[in-house]
Amino acid sequence: MDTSGKPRSLIDLQEGQSGIVLSLNGGRNLTKRLADLGMGPGTRITVLRTSLFSGPVQVEVTGSKLVLGRGLASKILVEPR
């Protein structure tokens, strides 16, 4: 498991791996939607489950479990911890 701290997309993290959100690569609506879910720069996020191939990613953010599509998850840049 690579924990070099190198920034990468959320979909690149393995199950059980955590990171800190660095940025959200999307428009105003995406940023607002994720902020409403409690996710923004500086937020700790943990990958709980990933689906094979192109399925969704289940994450834990601020004590809540969320399921994100891979397209959305790919726009979240994190620093692994």
mmCIF file of the N, C-alpha and C atoms, coordinates in Angstrom:
data_MODEL
# 
_entry.id   MODEL 
# 
loop_
_atom_site.group_PDB 
_atom_site.id 
_atom_site.type_symbol 
_atom_site.label_atom_id 
_atom_site.label_alt_id 
_atom_site.label_comp_id 
_atom_site.label_asym_id 
_atom_site.label_entity_id 
_atom_site.label_seq_id 
_atom_site.pdbx_PDB_ins_code 
_atom_site.Cartn_x 
_atom_site.Cartn_y 
_atom_site.Cartn_z 
_atom_site.occupancy 
_atom_site.B_iso_or_equiv 
_atom_site.pdbx_formal_charge 
_atom_site.auth_seq_id 
_atom_site.auth_comp_id 
_atom_site.auth_asym_id 
_atom_site.auth_atom_id 
_atom_site.pdbx_PDB_model_num 
ATOM 1   N N  . MET A 1 1  ? 0.843   -1.179 0.000   1.00 0.00 ? 1  MET A N  1 
ATOM 2   C CA . MET A 1 1  ? 0.000   0.000  0.000   1.00 0.00 ? 1  MET A CA 1 
ATOM 3   C C  . MET A 1 1  ? 0.883   1.235  0.000   1.00 0.00 ? 1  MET A C  1 
ATOM 4   N N  . ASP A 1 2  ? 0.732   2.081  -0.984  1.00 0.00 ? 2  ASP A N  1 
ATOM 5   C CA . ASP A 1 2  ? 1.546   3.278  -1.112  1.00 0.00 ? 2  ASP A CA 1 
ATOM 6   C C  . ASP A 1 2  ? 0.990   4.379  -0.234  1.00 0.00 ? 2  ASP A C  1 
ATOM 7   N N  . THR A 1 3  ? 1.764   4.829  0.724   1.00 0.00 ? 3  THR A N  1 
ATOM 8   C CA . THR A 1 3  ? 1.359   5.938  1.583   1.00 0.00 ? 3  THR A CA 1 
ATOM 9   C C  . THR A 1 3  ? 2.399   7.040  1.505   1.00 0.00 ? 3  THR A C  1 
ATOM 10  N N  . SER A 1 4  ? 2.899   7.294  0.326   1.00 0.00 ? 4  SER A N  1 
ATOM 11  C CA . SER A 1 4  ? 3.967   8.264  0.128   1.00 0.00 ? 4  SER A CA 1 
ATOM 12  C C  . SER A 1 4  ? 3.509   9.696  0.353   1.00 0.00 ? 4  SER A C  1 
ATOM 13  N N  . GLY A 1 5  ? 2.213   9.927  0.461   1.00 0.00 ? 5  GLY A N  1 
ATOM 14  C CA . GLY A 1 5  ? 1.717   11.275 0.645   1.00 0.00 ? 5  GLY A CA 1 
ATOM 15  C C  . GLY A 1 5  ? 1.600   12.037 -0.662  1.00 0.00 ? 5  GLY A C  1 
ATOM 16  N N  . LYS A 1 6  ? 1.855   11.361 -1.774  1.00 0.00 ? 6  LYS A N  1 
ATOM 17  C CA . LYS A 1 6  ? 1.759   11.984 -3.091  1.00 0.00 ? 6  LYS A CA 1 
ATOM 18  C C  . LYS A 1 6  ? 0.289   12.178 -3.448  1.00 0.00 ? 6  LYS A C  1 
ATOM 19  N N  . PRO A 1 7  ? -0.124  13.390 -3.843  1.00 0.00 ? 7  PRO A N  1 
ATOM 20  C CA . PRO A 1 7  ? -1.524  13.618 -4.193  1.00 0.00 ? 7  PRO A CA 1 
ATOM 21  C C  . PRO A 1 7  ? -1.978  12.721 -5.342  1.00 0.00 ? 7  PRO A C  1 
ATOM 22  N N  . ARG A 1 8  ? -3.198  12.193 -5.200  1.00 0.00 ? 8  ARG A N  1 
ATOM 23  C CA . ARG A 1 8  ? -3.783  11.382 -6.264  1.00 0.00 ? 8  ARG A CA 1 
ATOM 24  C C  . ARG A 1 8  ? -5.297  11.381 -6.127  1.00 0.00 ? 8  ARG A C  1 
ATOM 25  N N  . SER A 1 9  ? -5.943  10.823 -7.118  1.00 0.00 ? 9  SER A N  1 
ATOM 26  C CA . SER A 1 9  ? -7.399  10.778 -7.151  1.00 0.00 ? 9  SER A CA 1 
ATOM 27  C C  . SER A 1 9  ? -7.935  9.805  -6.096  1.00 0.00 ? 9  SER A C  1 
ATOM 28  N N  . LEU A 1 10 ? -9.120  10.069 -5.603  1.00 0.00 ? 10 LEU A N  1 
ATOM 29  C CA . LEU A 1 10 ? -9.749  9.212  -4.601  1.00 0.00 ? 10 LEU A CA 1 
ATOM 30  C C  . LEU A 1 10 ? -9.890  7.774  -5.096  1.00 0.00 ? 10 LEU A C  1 
ATOM 31  N N  . ILE A 1 11 ? -10.149 7.572  -6.384  1.00 0.00 ? 11 ILE A N  1 
ATOM 32  C CA . ILE A 1 11 ? -10.328 6.213  -6.895  1.00 0.00 ? 11 ILE A CA 1 
ATOM 33  C C  . ILE A 1 11 ? -9.038  5.409  -6.897  1.00 0.00 ? 11 ILE A C  1 
ATOM 34  N N  . ASP A 1 12 ? -7.898  6.078  -6.690  1.00 0.00 ? 12 ASP A N  1 
ATOM 35  C CA . ASP A 1 12 ? -6.621  5.381  -6.632  1.00 0.00 ? 12 ASP A CA 1 
ATOM 36  C C  . ASP A 1 12 ? -6.319  4.805  -5.253  1.00 0.00 ? 12 ASP A C  1 
ATOM 37  N N  . LEU A 1 13 ? -7.097  5.193  -4.233  1.00 0.00 ? 13 LEU A N  1 
ATOM 38  C CA . LEU A 1 13 ? -6.879  4.659  -2.888  1.00 0.00 ? 13 LEU A CA 1 
ATOM 39  C C  . LEU A 1 13 ? -7.456  3.248  -2.788  1.00 0.00 ? 13 LEU A C  1 
ATOM 40  N N  . GLN A 1 14 ? -6.837  2.432  -1.966  1.00 0.00 ? 14 GLN A N  1 
ATOM 41  C CA . GLN A 1 14 ? -7.285  1.061  -1.730  1.00 0.00 ? 14 GLN A CA 1 
ATOM 42  C C  . GLN A 1 14 ? -8.292  1.032  -0.587  1.00 0.00 ? 14 GLN A C  1 
ATOM 43  N N  . GLU A 1 15 ? -9.037  -0.060 -0.483  1.00 0.00 ? 15 GLU A N  1 
ATOM 44  C CA . GLU A 1 15 ? -9.974  -0.228 0.631   1.00 0.00 ? 15 GLU A CA 1 
ATOM 45  C C  . GLU A 1 15 ? -9.214  -0.109 1.945   1.00 0.00 ? 15 GLU A C  1 
ATOM 46  N N  . GLY A 1 16 ? -9.777  0.642  2.875   1.00 0.00 ? 16 GLY A N  1 
ATOM 47  C CA . GLY A 1 16 ? -9.170  0.831  4.180   1.00 0.00 ? 16 GLY A CA 1 
ATOM 48  C C  . GLY A 1 16 ? -8.174  1.979  4.241   1.00 0.00 ? 16 GLY A C  1 
ATOM 49  N N  . GLN A 1 17 ? -7.804  2.527  3.106   1.00 0.00 ? 17 GLN A N  1 
ATOM 50  C CA . GLN A 1 17 ? -6.834  3.613  3.073   1.00 0.00 ? 17 GLN A CA 1 
ATOM 51  C C  . GLN A 1 17 ? -7.536  4.950  3.289   1.00 0.00 ? 17 GLN A C  1 
ATOM 52  N N  . SER A 1 18 ? -6.863  5.858  3.986   1.00 0.00 ? 18 SER A N  1 
ATOM 53  C CA . SER A 1 18 ? -7.410  7.189  4.275   1.00 0.00 ? 18 SER A CA 1 
ATOM 54  C C  . SER A 1 18 ? -6.585  8.257  3.594   1.00 0.00 ? 18 SER A C  1 
ATOM 55  N N  . GLY A 1 19 ? -7.156  9.434  3.518   1.00 0.00 ? 19 GLY A N  1 
ATOM 56  C CA . GLY A 1 19 ? -6.449  10.573 2.955   1.00 0.00 ? 19 GLY A CA 1 
ATOM 57  C C  . GLY A 1 19 ? -7.124  11.865 3.355   1.00 0.00 ? 19 GLY A C  1 
ATOM 58  N N  . ILE A 1 20 ? -6.469  12.950 3.042   1.00 0.00 ? 20 ILE A N  1 
ATOM 59  C CA . ILE A 1 20 ? -6.994  14.283 3.283   1.00 0.00 ? 20 ILE A CA 1 
ATOM 60  C C  . ILE A 1 20 ? -7.347  14.889 1.937   1.00 0.00 ? 20 ILE A C  1 
ATOM 61  N N  . VAL A 1 21 ? -8.565  15.409 1.818   1.00 0.00 ? 21 VAL A N  1 
ATOM 62  C CA . VAL A 1 21 ? -9.002  16.030 0.566   1.00 0.00 ? 21 VAL A CA 1 
ATOM 63  C C  . VAL A 1 21 ? -8.186  17.299 0.340   1.00 0.00 ? 21 VAL A C  1 
ATOM 64  N N  . LEU A 1 22 ? -7.545  17.379 -0.820  1.00 0.00 ? 22 LEU A N  1 
ATOM 65  C CA . LEU A 1 22 ? -6.767  18.557 -1.186  1.00 0.00 ? 22 LEU A CA 1 
ATOM 66  C C  . LEU A 1 22 ? -7.582  19.519 -2.037  1.00 0.00 ? 22 LEU A C  1 
ATOM 67  N N  . SER A 1 23 ? -8.295  18.973 -3.020  1.00 0.00 ? 23 SER A N  1 
ATOM 68  C CA . SER A 1 23 ? -9.096  19.822 -3.898  1.00 0.00 ? 23 SER A CA 1 
ATOM 69  C C  . SER A 1 23 ? -10.184 19.010 -4.577  1.00 0.00 ? 23 SER A C  1 
ATOM 70  N N  . LEU A 1 24 ? -11.168 19.740 -5.071  1.00 0.00 ? 24 LEU A N  1 
ATOM 71  C CA . LEU A 1 24 ? -12.281 19.156 -5.810  1.00 0.00 ? 24 LEU A CA 1 
ATOM 72  C C  . LEU A 1 24 ? -12.218 19.735 -7.215  1.00 0.00 ? 24 LEU A C  1 
ATOM 73  N N  . ASN A 1 25 ? -11.947 18.883 -8.192  1.00 0.00 ? 25 ASN A N  1 
ATOM 74  C CA . ASN A 1 25 ? -11.776 19.338 -9.567  1.00 0.00 ? 25 ASN A CA 1 
ATOM 75  C C  . ASN A 1 25 ? -13.103 19.323 -10.311 1.00 0.00 ? 25 ASN A C  1 
ATOM 76  N N  . GLY A 1 26 ? -13.905 20.323 -10.059 1.00 0.00 ? 26 GLY A N  1 
ATOM 77  C CA . GLY A 1 26 ? -15.200 20.413 -10.707 1.00 0.00 ? 26 GLY A CA 1 
ATOM 78  C C  . GLY A 1 26 ? -15.733 21.824 -10.588 1.00 0.00 ? 26 GLY A C  1 
ATOM 79  N N  . GLY A 1 27 ? -16.908 22.013 -11.094 1.00 0.00 ? 27 GLY A N  1 
ATOM 80  C CA . GLY A 1 27 ? -17.537 23.323 -11.067 1.00 0.00 ? 27 GLY A CA 1 
ATOM 81  C C  . GLY A 1 27 ? -18.158 23.665 -9.725  1.00 0.00 ? 27 GLY A C  1 
ATOM 82  N N  . ARG A 1 28 ? -18.844 24.768 -9.720  1.00 0.00 ? 28 ARG A N  1 
ATOM 83  C CA . ARG A 1 28 ? -19.480 25.276 -8.506  1.00 0.00 ? 28 ARG A CA 1 
ATOM 84  C C  . ARG A 1 28 ? -20.521 24.307 -7.959  1.00 0.00 ? 28 ARG A C  1 
ATOM 85  N N  . ASN A 1 29 ? -21.306 23.688 -8.858  1.00 0.00 ? 29 ASN A N  1 
ATOM 86  C CA . ASN A 1 29 ? -22.346 22.755 -8.393  1.00 0.00 ? 29 ASN A CA 1 
ATOM 87  C C  . ASN A 1 29 ? -21.744 21.524 -7.721  1.00 0.00 ? 29 ASN A C  1 
ATOM 88  N N  . LEU A 1 30 ? -20.659 20.996 -8.285  1.00 0.00 ? 30 LEU A N  1 
ATOM 89  C CA . LEU A 1 30 ? -19.996 19.838 -7.692  1.00 0.00 ? 30 LEU A CA 1 
ATOM 90  C C  . LEU A 1 30 ? -19.434 20.202 -6.317  1.00 0.00 ? 30 LEU A C  1 
ATOM 91  N N  . THR A 1 31 ? -18.754 21.327 -6.250  1.00 0.00 ? 31 THR A N  1 
ATOM 92  C CA . THR A 1 31 ? -18.166 21.762 -4.984  1.00 0.00 ? 31 THR A CA 1 
ATOM 93  C C  . THR A 1 31 ? -19.242 21.961 -3.921  1.00 0.00 ? 31 THR A C  1 
ATOM 94  N N  . LYS A 1 32 ? -20.358 22.569 -4.292  1.00 0.00 ? 32 LYS A N  1 
ATOM 95  C CA . LYS A 1 32 ? -21.447 22.782 -3.334  1.00 0.00 ? 32 LYS A CA 1 
ATOM 96  C C  . LYS A 1 32 ? -22.064 21.459 -2.899  1.00 0.00 ? 32 LYS A C  1 
ATOM 97  N N  . ARG A 1 33 ? -22.274 20.555 -3.858  1.00 0.00 ? 33 ARG A N  1 
ATOM 98  C CA . ARG A 1 33 ? -22.873 19.255 -3.535  1.00 0.00 ? 33 ARG A CA 1 
ATOM 99  C C  . ARG A 1 33 ? -22.013 18.485 -2.534  1.00 0.00 ? 33 ARG A C  1 
ATOM 100 N N  . LEU A 1 34 ? -20.706 18.468 -2.776  1.00 0.00 ? 34 LEU A N  1 
ATOM 101 C CA . LEU A 1 34 ? -19.811 17.759 -1.869  1.00 0.00 ? 34 LEU A CA 1 
ATOM 102 C C  . LEU A 1 34 ? -19.708 18.473 -0.521  1.00 0.00 ? 34 LEU A C  1 
ATOM 103 N N  . ALA A 1 35 ? -19.736 19.801 -0.514  1.00 0.00 ? 35 ALA A N  1 
ATOM 104 C CA . ALA A 1 35 ? -19.713 20.556 0.746   1.00 0.00 ? 35 ALA A CA 1 
ATOM 105 C C  . ALA A 1 35 ? -20.963 20.246 1.568   1.00 0.00 ? 35 ALA A C  1 
ATOM 106 N N  . ASP A 1 36 ? -22.099 20.109 0.901   1.00 0.00 ? 36 ASP A N  1 
ATOM 107 C CA . ASP A 1 36 ? -23.345 19.755 1.595   1.00 0.00 ? 36 ASP A CA 1 
ATOM 108 C C  . ASP A 1 36 ? -23.256 18.373 2.230   1.00 0.00 ? 36 ASP A C  1 
ATOM 109 N N  . LEU A 1 37 ? -22.410 17.506 1.665   1.00 0.00 ? 37 LEU A N  1 
ATOM 110 C CA . LEU A 1 37 ? -22.201 16.158 2.209   1.00 0.00 ? 37 LEU A CA 1 
ATOM 111 C C  . LEU A 1 37 ? -21.101 16.142 3.269   1.00 0.00 ? 37 LEU A C  1 
ATOM 112 N N  . GLY A 1 38 ? -20.515 17.312 3.554   1.00 0.00 ? 38 GLY A N  1 
ATOM 113 C CA . GLY A 1 38 ? -19.474 17.411 4.571   1.00 0.00 ? 38 GLY A CA 1 
ATOM 114 C C  . GLY A 1 38 ? -18.073 17.211 4.053   1.00 0.00 ? 38 GLY A C  1 
ATOM 115 N N  . MET A 1 39 ? -17.897 17.313 2.737   1.00 0.00 ? 39 MET A N  1 
ATOM 116 C CA . MET A 1 39 ? -16.593 17.052 2.138   1.00 0.00 ? 39 MET A CA 1 
ATOM 117 C C  . MET A 1 39 ? -16.058 18.313 1.474   1.00 0.00 ? 39 MET A C  1 
ATOM 118 N N  . GLY A 1 40 ? -14.828 18.661 1.822   1.00 0.00 ? 40 GLY A N  1 
ATOM 119 C CA . GLY A 1 40 ? -14.157 19.801 1.218   1.00 0.00 ? 40 GLY A CA 1 
ATOM 120 C C  . GLY A 1 40 ? -12.675 19.701 1.514   1.00 0.00 ? 40 GLY A C  1 
ATOM 121 N N  . PRO A 1 41 ? -11.885 20.647 1.028   1.00 0.00 ? 41 PRO A N  1 
ATOM 122 C CA . PRO A 1 41 ? -10.453 20.621 1.302   1.00 0.00 ? 41 PRO A CA 1 
ATOM 123 C C  . PRO A 1 41 ? -10.180 20.548 2.806   1.00 0.00 ? 41 PRO A C  1 
ATOM 124 N N  . GLY A 1 42 ? -9.269  19.662 3.187   1.00 0.00 ? 42 GLY A N  1 
ATOM 125 C CA . GLY A 1 42 ? -8.918  19.485 4.594   1.00 0.00 ? 42 GLY A CA 1 
ATOM 126 C C  . GLY A 1 42 ? -9.688  18.386 5.299   1.00 0.00 ? 42 GLY A C  1 
ATOM 127 N N  . THR A 1 43 ? -10.699 17.829 4.640   1.00 0.00 ? 43 THR A N  1 
ATOM 128 C CA . THR A 1 43 ? -11.527 16.781 5.225   1.00 0.00 ? 43 THR A CA 1 
ATOM 129 C C  . THR A 1 43 ? -10.831 15.431 5.129   1.00 0.00 ? 43 THR A C  1 
ATOM 130 N N  . ARG A 1 44 ? -10.885 14.659 6.213   1.00 0.00 ? 44 ARG A N  1 
ATOM 131 C CA . ARG A 1 44 ? -10.323 13.298 6.198   1.00 0.00 ? 44 ARG A CA 1 
ATOM 132 C C  . ARG A 1 44 ? -11.370 12.366 5.593   1.00 0.00 ? 44 ARG A C  1 
ATOM 133 N N  . ILE A 1 45 ? -10.923 11.501 4.690   1.00 0.00 ? 45 ILE A N  1 
ATOM 134 C CA . ILE A 1 45 ? -11.816 10.580 3.993   1.00 0.00 ? 45 ILE A CA 1 
ATOM 135 C C  . ILE A 1 45 ? -11.186 9.192  4.004   1.00 0.00 ? 45 ILE A C  1 
ATOM 136 N N  . THR A 1 46 ? -12.008 8.172  4.228   1.00 0.00 ? 46 THR A N  1 
ATOM 137 C CA . THR A 1 46 ? -11.534 6.793  4.261   1.00 0.00 ? 46 THR A CA 1 
ATOM 138 C C  . THR A 1 46 ? -12.327 5.972  3.254   1.00 0.00 ? 46 THR A C  1 
ATOM 139 N N  . VAL A 1 47 ? -11.629 5.210  2.431   1.00 0.00 ? 47 VAL A N  1 
ATOM 140 C CA . VAL A 1 47 ? -12.289 4.331  1.466   1.00 0.00 ? 47 VAL A CA 1 
ATOM 141 C C  . VAL A 1 47 ? -12.696 3.054  2.199   1.00 0.00 ? 47 VAL A C  1 
ATOM 142 N N  . LEU A 1 48 ? -13.981 2.769  2.205   1.00 0.00 ? 48 LEU A N  1 
ATOM 143 C CA . LEU A 1 48 ? -14.495 1.574  2.861   1.00 0.00 ? 48 LEU A CA 1 
ATOM 144 C C  . LEU A 1 48 ? -14.594 0.401  1.904   1.00 0.00 ? 48 LEU A C  1 
ATOM 145 N N  . ARG A 1 49 ? -15.026 0.676  0.679   1.00 0.00 ? 49 ARG A N  1 
ATOM 146 C CA . ARG A 1 49 ? -15.229 -0.395 -0.287  1.00 0.00 ? 49 ARG A CA 1 
ATOM 147 C C  . ARG A 1 49 ? -15.140 0.167  -1.698  1.00 0.00 ? 49 ARG A C  1 
ATOM 148 N N  . THR A 1 50 ? -14.503 -0.587 -2.570  1.00 0.00 ? 50 THR A N  1 
ATOM 149 C CA . THR A 1 50 ? -14.468 -0.222 -3.984  1.00 0.00 ? 50 THR A CA 1 
ATOM 150 C C  . THR A 1 50 ? -15.055 -1.372 -4.782  1.00 0.00 ? 50 THR A C  1 
ATOM 151 N N  . SER A 1 51 ? -15.738 -1.041 -5.837  1.00 0.00 ? 51 SER A N  1 
ATOM 152 C CA . SER A 1 51 ? -16.304 -2.052 -6.722  1.00 0.00 ? 51 SER A CA 1 
ATOM 153 C C  . SER A 1 51 ? -15.317 -2.348 -7.837  1.00 0.00 ? 51 SER A C  1 
ATOM 154 N N  . LEU A 1 52 ? -15.376 -3.546 -8.330  1.00 0.00 ? 52 LEU A N  1 
ATOM 155 C CA . LEU A 1 52 ? -14.510 -3.900 -9.443  1.00 0.00 ? 52 LEU A CA 1 
ATOM 156 C C  . LEU A 1 52 ? -14.902 -3.122 -10.691 1.00 0.00 ? 52 LEU A C  1 
ATOM 157 N N  . PHE A 1 53 ? -13.933 -2.886 -11.510 1.00 0.00 ? 53 PHE A N  1 
ATOM 158 C CA . PHE A 1 53 ? -14.118 -2.212 -12.798 1.00 0.00 ? 53 PHE A CA 1 
ATOM 159 C C  . PHE A 1 53 ? -14.635 -0.795 -12.604 1.00 0.00 ? 53 PHE A C  1 
ATOM 160 N N  . SER A 1 54 ? -15.867 -0.504 -12.982 1.00 0.00 ? 54 SER A N  1 
ATOM 161 C CA . SER A 1 54 ? -16.310 0.894  -12.968 1.00 0.00 ? 54 SER A CA 1 
ATOM 162 C C  . SER A 1 54 ? -17.460 1.152  -11.999 1.00 0.00 ? 54 SER A C  1 
ATOM 163 N N  . GLY A 1 55 ? -17.519 0.408  -10.916 1.00 0.00 ? 55 GLY A N  1 
ATOM 164 C CA . GLY A 1 55 ? -18.586 0.586  -9.936  1.00 0.00 ? 55 GLY A CA 1 
ATOM 165 C C  . GLY A 1 55 ? -18.306 1.720  -8.969  1.00 0.00 ? 55 GLY A C  1 
ATOM 166 N N  . PRO A 1 56 ? -19.233 1.969  -8.064  1.00 0.00 ? 56 PRO A N  1 
ATOM 167 C CA . PRO A 1 56 ? -19.092 3.068  -7.116  1.00 0.00 ? 56 PRO A CA 1 
ATOM 168 C C  . PRO A 1 56 ? -18.049 2.799  -6.032  1.00 0.00 ? 56 PRO A C  1 
ATOM 169 N N  . VAL A 1 57 ? -17.725 3.858  -5.295  1.00 0.00 ? 57 VAL A N  1 
ATOM 170 C CA . VAL A 1 57 ? -16.766 3.811  -4.196  1.00 0.00 ? 57 VAL A CA 1 
ATOM 171 C C  . VAL A 1 57 ? -17.506 4.210  -2.926  1.00 0.00 ? 57 VAL A C  1 
ATOM 172 N N  . GLN A 1 58 ? -17.428 3.379  -1.881  1.00 0.00 ? 58 GLN A N  1 
ATOM 173 C CA . GLN A 1 58 ? -18.054 3.712  -0.603  1.00 0.00 ? 58 GLN A CA 1 
ATOM 174 C C  . GLN A 1 58 ? -16.985 4.321  0.293   1.00 0.00 ? 58 GLN A C  1 
ATOM 175 N N  . VAL A 1 59 ? -17.286 5.501  0.854   1.00 0.00 ? 59 VAL A N  1 
ATOM 176 C CA . VAL A 1 59 ? -16.320 6.213  1.687   1.00 0.00 ? 59 VAL A CA 1 
ATOM 177 C C  . VAL A 1 59 ? -16.962 6.625  3.005   1.00 0.00 ? 59 VAL A C  1 
ATOM 178 N N  . GLU A 1 60 ? -16.113 6.953  3.969   1.00 0.00 ? 60 GLU A N  1 
ATOM 179 C CA . GLU A 1 60 ? -16.576 7.518  5.233   1.00 0.00 ? 60 GLU A CA 1 
ATOM 180 C C  . GLU A 1 60 ? -15.993 8.916  5.349   1.00 0.00 ? 60 GLU A C  1 
ATOM 181 N N  . VAL A 1 61 ? -16.892 9.877  5.597   1.00 0.00 ? 61 VAL A N  1 
ATOM 182 C CA . VAL A 1 61 ? -16.504 11.271 5.735   1.00 0.00 ? 61 VAL A CA 1 
ATOM 183 C C  . VAL A 1 61 ? -17.234 11.828 6.949   1.00 0.00 ? 61 VAL A C  1 
ATOM 184 N N  . THR A 1 62 ? -16.493 12.397 7.866   1.00 0.00 ? 62 THR A N  1 
ATOM 185 C CA . THR A 1 62 ? -17.046 12.990 9.087   1.00 0.00 ? 62 THR A CA 1 
ATOM 186 C C  . THR A 1 62 ? -18.102 12.091 9.750   1.00 0.00 ? 62 THR A C  1 
ATOM 187 N N  . GLY A 1 63 ? -17.820 10.807 9.830   1.00 0.00 ? 63 GLY A N  1 
ATOM 188 C CA . GLY A 1 63 ? -18.711 9.862  10.499  1.00 0.00 ? 63 GLY A CA 1 
ATOM 189 C C  . GLY A 1 63 ? -19.869 9.360  9.663   1.00 0.00 ? 63 GLY A C  1 
ATOM 190 N N  . SER A 1 64 ? -20.011 9.832  8.446   1.00 0.00 ? 64 SER A N  1 
ATOM 191 C CA . SER A 1 64 ? -21.091 9.390  7.560   1.00 0.00 ? 64 SER A CA 1 
ATOM 192 C C  . SER A 1 64 ? -20.531 8.519  6.447   1.00 0.00 ? 64 SER A C  1 
ATOM 193 N N  . LYS A 1 65 ? -21.297 7.517  6.066   1.00 0.00 ? 65 LYS A N  1 
ATOM 194 C CA . LYS A 1 65 ? -20.916 6.663  4.937   1.00 0.00 ? 65 LYS A CA 1 
ATOM 195 C C  . LYS A 1 65 ? -21.612 7.178  3.690   1.00 0.00 ? 65 LYS A C  1 
ATOM 196 N N  . LEU A 1 66 ? -20.834 7.350  2.621   1.00 0.00 ? 66 LEU A N  1 
ATOM 197 C CA . LEU A 1 66 ? -21.353 7.848  1.354   1.00 0.00 ? 66 LEU A CA 1 
ATOM 198 C C  . LEU A 1 66 ? -20.939 6.906  0.235   1.00 0.00 ? 66 LEU A C  1 
ATOM 199 N N  . VAL A 1 67 ? -21.762 6.831  -0.791  1.00 0.00 ? 67 VAL A N  1 
ATOM 200 C CA . VAL A 1 67 ? -21.414 6.065  -1.991  1.00 0.00 ? 67 VAL A CA 1 
ATOM 201 C C  . VAL A 1 67 ? -21.295 7.070  -3.135  1.00 0.00 ? 67 VAL A C  1 
ATOM 202 N N  . LEU A 1 68 ? -20.122 7.095  -3.743  1.00 0.00 ? 68 LEU A N  1 
ATOM 203 C CA . LEU A 1 68 ? -19.841 8.031  -4.825  1.00 0.00 ? 68 LEU A CA 1 
ATOM 204 C C  . LEU A 1 68 ? -19.592 7.269  -6.117  1.00 0.00 ? 68 LEU A C  1 
ATOM 205 N N  . GLY A 1 69 ? -20.122 7.779  -7.195  1.00 0.00 ? 69 GLY A N  1 
ATOM 206 C CA . GLY A 1 69 ? -19.816 7.199  -8.501  1.00 0.00 ? 69 GLY A CA 1 
ATOM 207 C C  . GLY A 1 69 ? -18.345 7.418  -8.822  1.00 0.00 ? 69 GLY A C  1 
ATOM 208 N N  . ARG A 1 70 ? -17.792 6.575  -9.673  1.00 0.00 ? 70 ARG A N  1 
ATOM 209 C CA . ARG A 1 70 ? -16.366 6.681  -9.990  1.00 0.00 ? 70 ARG A CA 1 
ATOM 210 C C  . ARG A 1 70 ? -16.026 8.003  -10.679 1.00 0.00 ? 70 ARG A C  1 
ATOM 211 N N  . GLY A 1 71 ? -16.935 8.517  -11.493 1.00 0.00 ? 71 GLY A N  1 
ATOM 212 C CA . GLY A 1 71 ? -16.677 9.795  -12.160 1.00 0.00 ? 71 GLY A CA 1 
ATOM 213 C C  . GLY A 1 71 ? -16.514 10.917 -11.151 1.00 0.00 ? 71 GLY A C  1 
ATOM 214 N N  . LEU A 1 72 ? -17.398 10.943 -10.168 1.00 0.00 ? 72 LEU A N  1 
ATOM 215 C CA . LEU A 1 72 ? -17.321 11.951 -9.114  1.00 0.00 ? 72 LEU A CA 1 
ATOM 216 C C  . LEU A 1 72 ? -16.074 11.732 -8.260  1.00 0.00 ? 72 LEU A C  1 
ATOM 217 N N  . ALA A 1 73 ? -15.821 10.487 -7.876  1.00 0.00 ? 73 ALA A N  1 
ATOM 218 C CA . ALA A 1 73 ? -14.663 10.172 -7.034  1.00 0.00 ? 73 ALA A CA 1 
ATOM 219 C C  . ALA A 1 73 ? -13.347 10.528 -7.731  1.00 0.00 ? 73 ALA A C  1 
ATOM 220 N N  . SER A 1 74 ? -13.321 10.428 -9.049  1.00 0.00 ? 74 SER A N  1 
ATOM 221 C CA . SER A 1 74 ? -12.087 10.729 -9.779  1.00 0.00 ? 74 SER A CA 1 
ATOM 222 C C  . SER A 1 74 ? -11.764 12.221 -9.748  1.00 0.00 ? 74 SER A C  1 
ATOM 223 N N  . LYS A 1 75 ? -12.732 13.060 -9.402  1.00 0.00 ? 75 LYS A N  1 
ATOM 224 C CA . LYS A 1 75 ? -12.522 14.509 -9.348  1.00 0.00 ? 75 LYS A CA 1 
ATOM 225 C C  . LYS A 1 75 ? -12.086 14.989 -7.976  1.00 0.00 ? 75 LYS A C  1 
ATOM 226 N N  . ILE A 1 76 ? -11.929 14.058 -7.048  1.00 0.00 ? 76 ILE A N  1 
ATOM 227 C CA . ILE A 1 76 ? -11.528 14.409 -5.684  1.00 0.00 ? 76 ILE A CA 1 
ATOM 228 C C  . ILE A 1 76 ? -10.050 14.061 -5.523  1.00 0.00 ? 76 ILE A C  1 
ATOM 229 N N  . LEU A 1 77 ? -9.215  15.091 -5.361  1.00 0.00 ? 77 LEU A N  1 
ATOM 230 C CA . LEU A 1 77 ? -7.781  14.890 -5.204  1.00 0.00 ? 77 LEU A CA 1 
ATOM 231 C C  . LEU A 1 77 ? -7.453  14.788 -3.719  1.00 0.00 ? 77 LEU A C  1 
ATOM 232 N N  . VAL A 1 78 ? -6.774  13.714 -3.326  1.00 0.00 ? 78 VAL A N  1 
ATOM 233 C CA . VAL A 1 78 ? -6.470  13.471 -1.914  1.00 0.00 ? 78 VAL A CA 1 
ATOM 234 C C  . VAL A 1 78 ? -4.967  13.243 -1.713  1.00 0.00 ? 78 VAL A C  1 
ATOM 235 N N  . GLU A 1 79 ? -4.538  13.468 -0.475  1.00 0.00 ? 79 GLU A N  1 
ATOM 236 C CA . GLU A 1 79 ? -3.178  13.134 -0.052  1.00 0.00 ? 79 GLU A CA 1 
ATOM 237 C C  . GLU A 1 79 ? -3.291  11.932 0.882   1.00 0.00 ? 79 GLU A C  1 
ATOM 238 N N  . PRO A 1 80 ? -2.814  10.763 0.473   1.00 0.00 ? 80 PRO A N  1 
ATOM 239 C CA . PRO A 1 80 ? -2.917  9.568  1.314   1.00 0.00 ? 80 PRO A CA 1 
ATOM 240 C C  . PRO A 1 80 ? -2.225  9.764  2.666   1.00 0.00 ? 80 PRO A C  1 
ATOM 241 N N  . ARG A 1 81 ? -2.827  9.177  3.699   1.00 0.00 ? 81 ARG A N  1 
ATOM 242 C CA . ARG A 1 81 ? -2.257  9.262  5.056   1.00 0.00 ? 81 ARG A CA 1 
ATOM 243 C C  . ARG A 1 81 ? -2.208  7.896  5.678   1.00 0.00 ? 81 ARG A C  1 
# 
